[in-house]
Structures are given as structure tokens and as C-alpha cells.
Amino acid sequence: MSTSFVLNGKPITLDADPNMPLLWAVRELAGLPGTKFGCGMALCGACTMHLDGQAIRSCVMPLSGVDGRQVTTIEGLQSRSAKAVQAAWIALQVPQCGYCQSGQVMSASALLEKNTAPTDADIDAAMSGNICRCATYSRIRAAIHSAAQSLKA
Amino acid sequence: MTRQTAAVRKPTRRAFLKGASSVTAMALTIGFEWAGTTRRAAAVAAPSTAASFAPNAFLRIGADNSVTVIAKHVEMGQGAYTGIATIVAEELDADWSSVRVESAPADATRYANFVFGKLQGTGGSSAMANSWMQLREAGARARAMLVSAAARQWHVSVAELSVSNGIVYHPASKQQAPFGSLVRAAALMPVPDQVTLKDPKHFKLIGRQLPRVDVPAKVDGSAQFTLDVVLPGMLVALLKRPPLFGATVQSFDAGAAAAIPGVVKVVQVPHGVAVLATGFWAAKQGRDALAVQWDDSNAEKRSSAAIMDEYRRIAEQPAPSARNDGDSAQALRNAHKTLSASFEFPFLAHAPMEPLDAVVKLTASSCEIWAGDQFQTIDQANAARIAGLDPKQVSIHTLYAGGSFGRRANPESDFIVEAVSIAKACGADGIPIKLQWTREDDLHGGLYRPMYYHKLEAGLDEKGELTAWRHVIVGQSIMADTLFAPIMVKDGIDPTSVEGAATIAYAIPNLSVNLATTKFPVPILWWRVVGSSHTTFAVEAFIDEAATAAGEDGFTFRRKLLEHQPRMKAVLELAAEKAGWSKDPMPKGRGRGIAVAEAFKTFVAQVAEVSVDEAGHVKVDRIVCAVDCGTAINPDIVAAQMEGGIGFGLGAVLYGQITLKDGRVEQDNFNSYRVLRMNEMPKVEVYVVPSAEAPTGVGEPGVAPVGPAVANAIFAATGKRIHVLPFPKPSAA
């Protein structure tokens, strides 16, 4: 059975089990490995992608659920706020092991798309689903504030 | 050199350079053999090329001016790649923007970690400490050969030349030559016997907050982890392991698993039954469908509560001595005031974000491994043993590790051995196999930080001075029955069980530490900061109780006992000063606490500020951290490791526990094995003590004091001491 959707701006059709989680379809069938596997149960956020602009956990999203929709992964980030997030991540030297950071960047850029001046509480709400075992949380928070500032300019 | 040919992503500059240097030409390299601090340099055949200069095992300079530093340590988040590159680039006077890092192949002769002896591996916060002089010399020798080459070209003496940012200058004639233009000539220069290292006051890179070399790729998703390795024809394997520790496969029925589309094979290995498929999802479904009967006759079937009950009884029995100063029993009898407490610590999982994984390509004569490999030559030896090969036939590509916290370095090489066993069971047919653990596999799979029980007693004299200290520790030994046991375990004492307790820094005239080592089939391992993950909590929480009994505040009481420990005392004072430590209590519902530790020769003190509401919800508001790690090669990475260690340690004391119920692990995933999340991260301030001492480690020590600092702050806020980890849930607090 095939599923057609738009992946990082380009139409794609994948012939696969419609129950296969989007994470594995994108990683193994579409060949985009930037999105990571951490828990398989939407508990850690390492697999965060954007579906029609919303941050979602791709490890529990069946492939059939994205039929006809727009999926963006870390490889396809283009928006001004996403670029601001990535620049702030570099400026503040956020990553350590780096494995969760694709998901962190995806959650943070989805937040800034909707909220250009997030408070600490907004950041807690948007980012608490993304675990970082290296505990880079202080820098993630600072980087989101920094990215928000840069978007004002 | 190791080539990460498994890369599936667009060719990077690194990959291009590696390709460009594949045409070998004659050259030379230096192999260092280190024994303690003595060194012998010997010229051996080398991988310099027509396009590059590889003066020794640790760097290569390209005709394009690129400097590739070869890292013998894994990059698992601790910043090792950046630290290693900084040390080499400093003595080389390289242009930092042209420095790249590549992982070394597994080779104990060239890439041993001196802290471990003749093994290549990363751990014990030793990467910088053991690389420091080795890499400074490697950089300095390369620089000397480049300078000699330029001097010969220009017919001037080397004394007239200077080097800066990857360019050799002759100021008198205004000639200059970038490194890349000198690579062929430099490769022909003799290796200098002696080189002069820089005076630290001339350091340009060491001590600066250079950006990490790995950050850009970790922000755009292009950093390659083992999860991302794709090889032609590769199969993904998931392994069904026994539900109880010590159980084995009795029989299995592969029928339902084999019927799942995409499942290719089902094979039995010593550790369980593996399902191999064309992708993860099919392998996962296949494993879910697999029916296995287990033989649990030799399995551990107790619950963790029963194990702790037994530990309490064992703590009352005589046990081997780890330290005995004066007469603690007599001093306790004579004390004006005595106090006692016990502390209980659970099993902890490392739970790195990247679940364990390894890719193996096994043939009759070779074994190629891709992994976030932390213990290269032990993994190489274990893989060779399983495969029936010579270790020389096993090559390892060390990739970025998605966290480890100790998990990926283990004497049994568990996940590597599993992957090789599966490849062997498949016929060693050269088909690449990626073994992928799930989060459930990770939490159920053992190699936990052991459970421990600590019993402490202390005595004070009339003046409130600490005269007696008796400490008994009960728990499994991490080193027992490993290849490290003959060197490490002496007279029944595994030093990793008592470090931080037997090495207590406080001046106490009568002091005893005893260790009762238990043995049962739950597999255990070092976990970030190893023994100090429990000993520091027990010592620093109990010394706080002693301070209260003496009528003093935690800072003043500790400070008096550290007069003979200048570096420890200095971090204690610095943390207290920066935190605005005061004997006066904070407003109602708030409290501050302090703790200090030495781990891996690094000194760390932390002051915690907490708020506790009426229901008992603890919010850690602020941690002020002072650290003395000798020379801070990169102060921003030092700060990052303290921040991360604090978050890691805080999550463990607040929530971390693996529990057994009739032998079964009760935690499955991050819902039941809680770790720290964004909303729980305190404000952290880190102060690095300026120092010219040799660098010591920073990956682990920041973890040690946070738990007791927070527990002591909770006492200040509530009057309640915490003796059982993790901290009580709010309803019970």
C-alpha cells in the first residue's frame, strides 16, 4: 500500500506498511537519518518532526496518518525562525552528545513559529517533552530566548 | 586511518579529505610508547601521502592546509574531540578554523589510554588528563618538522622562524609559507628527539572558549551516529533477551516471527533469540511475535526490597576494611554526642539517548564494527574471541556516541558481542548486521549502577569537634570477575565501591570504612562518577547531620575539617561566596545546602537553593558550582559538563530507580524511568578556579555533589533528612 505526502517540500510516495511509524519510513525508506529514535512511545521527543507546521512525535505517527500532508524534518528546515534557532544553538554551544538535538531544534522552531516571544513557562510547556540526558536544558532555554531576540531585529 | 565509509549523507569536507589522502606515498610517523611519564619515540612506517604530512599517529596536515587531528577517545558529548584538537593545535600553532577531527582505529599500541594501561578506551574522566602531554608533544614535533622544512627551503636557521595560525614566517626576509605548502618537505625531515613545549603563558587556544568541533553537525542533523549507518544489504536485528537475569533460552518457535513481511531470519545466540529483517519496524514486529520459552532455574527471582533487607542484615556483620585510622569504635564509645544514619541507593540505568546499537560485518577472515565505541581494544578482543578471529582482524570505526555515561564501556562488550554473535549465527556471510536496542531493552538489560546500603555513625566531643566516623558499605563489586579484578581488587576491597568514602577528605582522627561485597546475577556497571555516585551522597548528607549536631552551619563545619585540603577548601569557599552563603535561614519554604567532592582528581563544590511547597513538591531553584580541574583547556566545555552533570545527577536523586519485582525489572521506558526534564532544570552558575596544574577530568565530577547539596537544602527548608534514594514522592514527603 502506498502513502503520498510532501517531505521537506517535495512530493514523495512510499510503498510500505501503513502502520509503519513515520520515523522509520522517513529514516529507512526516504533515507533521511537526521531524525532520531529514542523511546518509540512519544516520551522523549528525539523523533520530533513537523506535520503541517506542528511538532509531532514521528515514532508513534503511522505512515497512513500523513497521507496528503506536509512533513518537515531537520534536513528540510528552511524558515526564518528555524534558522534563528540553529544559529542560536551554535552561538550558545548547546549540544553535547547531540543525539536529541534534532528533536530539540524541531520543537524549538515550532514554538517560535507560533510564539515569537516565549516566556520561560512557554518554553517549559513546549520543550518538556524533549529529553536531553546530557541535560543541556539551561542552554536550550537561553538559545530559544536568544533566537526570539534575533527574530525581532 | 579509520574511514567512516558507512556515511550515507552528502560528502563532507572530512570525507573528501580522507578520500584525497588515500594515495599513499612514503613518509614517516612517530609511535609513542608511554609507560607512566616516560616516553620513547620511534620512527615507523607511516600513512603520510602525496597530499599530506602525517608526522605521527595523532595528526595529518593536508596540502590544502587542513589539519586533521586523530582522536583516540570517543566523542560522547563530553567534548573530547574539541579538547584533543585544541591541545594539538596549540603546540602546532595551527589555524583553528582549519582543524578537523577524525576517530582513531582500535590500536592499543598507538592509542592506549595511559590511565587504563595498555588499553584504548575512554572513561574515568581521563581523556584530557592522559592526552595532555602526549598530544602537546605530538603537536610540537610536527611544528618542529614544518619549521625545519621551511628553514631548509629558505636557507635560514630555524631560530629565525616563527609560526602563527598555520603559517611559518621568516620575518627578516618577509617570507611566509602556509603549512600545506610544506607538507612534502616536512615529511622528509628527521623526527626531533626533543621538543620544547610552550610556556602556558603563551597559550593562544588552551583556556579560550573555542567553539566545539562537533556542534554544527549536531544542529543540522548531519552528525553520524551508529543508528545512521547504512551499508548495502544490511539487516536490522532485534534481540529477544530473557525476562529474568540469569535465565536462558529453553526453546523457541520462530513461525509467527518469520511470517512478518520483511523478516529474513530468526537465529539463536547465547544471549537470546535474534530476529533479522530488512528494517527496524519489521524486526520489531517479528520480535513481538516471537515465542520463546525460558529456563529460569538459575535466574535471580528476588525483589529489590528483599535484596535491600538482606543488605541491612549484612551491614551488621564484620566486613573487610577499606580504611582504618585511630580507633573509631573506642572514639564512638567516648564521644560526648553520637549520631547514626543509613542510606539506601537503588539500581540506576544510564539510559543514554541513543539506545545501544552496533553494526557488524563479519566474514571468515574479518570483522568490521561501527559503533559509538568507548572501549575499543577490549571490544576488539571480545569481538575476536566470539568470531574466532585474531584481534588484528577486527577493525572498529568509532562514531559519535549518543550519550553513554559509562554504559558503552563495559568489560564484557555486551552489545558488541551480541552483534558479533548474531552475525556469526547467520553464517559470517559478510552481510552487515545492525543490532538495535529499544528503550525497553535498555532499561531491562542490566549493567546498572549497583544498589548500595550505607550505614554511618559519628561521634562529637564537648566542643562539637568530629572525633569518630564509622562507615559500612554493602553492595555488588563493579570490578569483581572482570579483567580489571586482578589489578583493582585487593584484600576484598573494590576501590570503586568505596572511593569518596575511604578517601574522605575531612580530618577525622578515628575513622573506619568497611565494605561488604555481595554477589548475585543482576549485571552491574560503572555509572557516571562511579563510586562517588553514592558515596558522596552518604558522606555529604551525613557530615551535614554532624554539623547540625555540632550546632554549626554546613559550610563552616566542613571548612574547618578541610584546613589540610587547600584545593577542596578553595572550591568550597568559592561556591559559598558566589552563592551568598549565610548561616541565616532563607524565607519559609526555602532552603540552601552545600556539598563538596573530589572525583577523578577534580574538586567540585555546589550550593543548592530549593523551594518546597506544603505538599512536599521540591523545586530546585539554583545551583552554584565551583570547580577546580587544573588547567581548563576549554572553560565553556568545563561549564557545560558541570551543567550537564548537575542535571544528570539531579534527575537520578529526584526520580532514578530500577526496581525488581520477583526478578523482573519494573521500569519499561521514560514514563516509569523518570529523568530530568526542561521544566525541572535549575538555574546553574559555574565558576572555574584558575589553575596552572595539569588538566583533570570534568565529564563526571559535577554529578557527585548535587544530590547531597539538594538533600541538605531540603533539610534546611523542611527539617527532614533524606535517607532513601530516590527522594520521596510529594505525597509521602
Interface residues (C-beta under 8 A of the other chain):
Chain A: D17 M20 P21 W24 R27 E28 L29 G31 P33 G34 T35 K36 F37 G38 C39 G40 M41 L43 C44 A46 T73 I74 E75 L77 Q86 W89 I90 Q93 V94 P95 Q96 C97 G98 Y99 C100 Q101 S102 V105 I123 D124 M127 S128 G129 N130 I131 C132 R133 C134 A135 T136 Y137 S138 R139 I140 R141
Chain B: V8 R9 M76 G77 Q78 G79 P211 R212 D214 V215 P216 A217 K218 V219 D220 G221 S222 A223 Q224 F225 L227 D228 V230 P261 G279 F280 W281 A351 P352 M353 E354 P355 Y400 A401 G402 G403 S404 F405 Q436 T438 R439 D636 A640 Q641 E643 G644 G645 I646 G647 F648 L650 G651 N669 F670 N671 V675 L676 R677 M678 N679 M681 K683 V684
